[in-house]
Amino acid sequence: MQRNIYRDNNKENKQNHIYESQFVKDLFDKMSASYSKMNYITSFGFSERWRRQCVEALSIQQGETIVDLMTGMGECWRYILKEERSIEQLIALDFSGEMIKRAHHKKTAYPDQGIEILKENVFKNSIPDHCADGVCSGFGLKTFNEDQLKALAKEIERILKPNGRFSLIDVSVPSNTLLKTLYMLYLKKSIPLLGKLFLGNPETYKMLGVYTEIYQNSKQVKHIFENQGFQVEYVNYFFGCATGIKGRKL
Ligand SMILES: C[S@@+](CC[C@H](N)C(=O)[O-])C[C@H]1O[C@@H](n2cnc3c(N)ncnc32)[C@H](O)[C@@H]1O
């Protein structure tokens, strides 16, 4: 028993570096050129649908201020910025220079929308207190460890107005044994191979499987957000291949 605990701690220590900001930033800088394609492939083409569902769960209203954390190159924007209901402002944050460069390019497609792009670490950001009606994040949770998820919950609580809503999603390990076996085989074996084709570097894409396997699903995130005082609902997307939470600040 004692030995198992030691082995687990040892494994955890060895993996600590994968949650360091510089490591994650470098990873996404390297992946930025092929990220959109690979994200689509890794989710069997479901990523767009899941993003849309995640943003729709926010029920965005005309004139609201929305914050998109870990925005990447603005993959969620098309669901936030709708012609039929203009929002007051979209604040989009990410710390990867390469992802942000592409987000700036995407911004040119929305000349009439108030989009503020912040190249900042979410744990040291300049977003004002209580400014947002809604906070969303697409696939930005799995690269955080437990302490960072707790810090994220605090940040979202600081940023949101009273009664403000949030909706967060990430890729997960489904609980169905067959689906789980197939999905993890796909993430751990096929994706690095595809990464090699696109990037010549299977190691980078191997990390998606590594993070997902540790993340498992959003149950821990739900618990953390409840402890932070939010009203939280757990959301399963396609048999748990992605999971998330949505809710409001009380
Ligand atoms: C998997 S991508 C998600 C991009 C996009 N939201 C989407 O829907 O595809 C995760 C993003 O989170 C960003 N990220 C990770 N940790 C961060 C942190 N501490 N602060 C800011 N951005 C971070 C990465 O740079 C990366 O662009």
The ligand as an SDF file (V2000), in Angstrom:
LIG
                    3D

 27 29  0  0  0  0  0  0  0  0999 V2000
   -6.7690   23.4740  -26.5310 C   0  0  0  0  0  0  0  0  0  0  0  0
   -6.5250   25.1570  -26.8240 S   0  0  0  0  0  0  0  0  0  0  0  0
   -8.1690   25.7580  -26.9410 C   0  0  0  0  0  0  0  0  0  0  0  0
   -8.3400   26.8710  -27.9200 C   0  0  0  0  0  0  0  0  0  0  0  0
   -9.7820   27.2860  -28.1880 C   0  0  0  0  0  0  0  0  0  0  0  0
  -10.4420   27.8180  -27.0270 N   0  0  0  0  0  0  0  0  0  0  0  0
  -10.6250   26.1860  -28.7950 C   0  0  0  0  0  0  0  0  0  0  0  0
  -11.8360   26.1730  -28.5590 O   0  0  0  0  0  0  0  0  0  0  0  0
  -10.1050   25.3490  -29.5460 O   0  0  0  0  0  0  0  0  0  0  0  0
   -6.0400   25.7060  -25.2250 C   0  0  0  0  0  0  0  0  0  0  0  0
   -5.5030   27.1230  -25.2080 C   0  0  0  0  0  0  0  0  0  0  0  0
   -5.3240   27.5120  -23.8560 O   0  0  0  0  0  0  0  0  0  0  0  0
   -4.1970   28.3690  -23.7940 C   0  0  0  0  0  0  0  0  0  0  0  0
   -3.7280   28.3760  -22.3970 N   0  0  0  0  0  0  0  0  0  0  0  0
   -3.3330   27.3100  -21.6450 C   0  0  0  0  0  0  0  0  0  0  0  0
   -2.9780   27.7190  -20.4210 N   0  0  0  0  0  0  0  0  0  0  0  0
   -3.1500   29.0590  -20.3780 C   0  0  0  0  0  0  0  0  0  0  0  0
   -2.9370   30.0510  -19.3780 C   0  0  0  0  0  0  0  0  0  0  0  0
   -2.4580   29.7300  -18.1660 N   0  0  0  0  0  0  0  0  0  0  0  0
   -3.2370   31.3360  -19.6830 N   0  0  0  0  0  0  0  0  0  0  0  0
   -3.7030   31.6800  -20.9070 C   0  0  0  0  0  0  0  0  0  0  0  0
   -3.9090   30.7810  -21.8950 N   0  0  0  0  0  0  0  0  0  0  0  0
   -3.6340   29.4920  -21.6450 C   0  0  0  0  0  0  0  0  0  0  0  0
   -3.2210   27.7570  -24.7810 C   0  0  0  0  0  0  0  0  0  0  0  0
   -2.2460   28.6840  -25.2130 O   0  0  0  0  0  0  0  0  0  0  0  0
   -4.1500   27.3040  -25.9010 C   0  0  0  0  0  0  0  0  0  0  0  0
   -4.2640   28.2740  -26.9130 O   0  0  0  0  0  0  0  0  0  0  0  0
  1  2  1  0
  2  3  1  0
  2 10  1  0
  3  4  1  0
  4  5  1  0
  5  6  1  0
  5  7  1  0
  7  8  2  0
  7  9  1  0
 10 11  1  0
 11 12  1  0
 11 26  1  0
 12 13  1  0
 13 14  1  0
 13 24  1  0
 14 15  1  0
 14 23  1  0
 15 16  2  0
 16 17  1  0
 17 18  1  0
 17 23  2  0
 18 19  1  0
 18 20  2  0
 20 21  1  0
 21 22  2  0
 22 23  1  0
 24 25  1  0
 24 26  1  0
 26 27  1  0
M  CHG  2   2   1   9  -1
M  END
$$$$
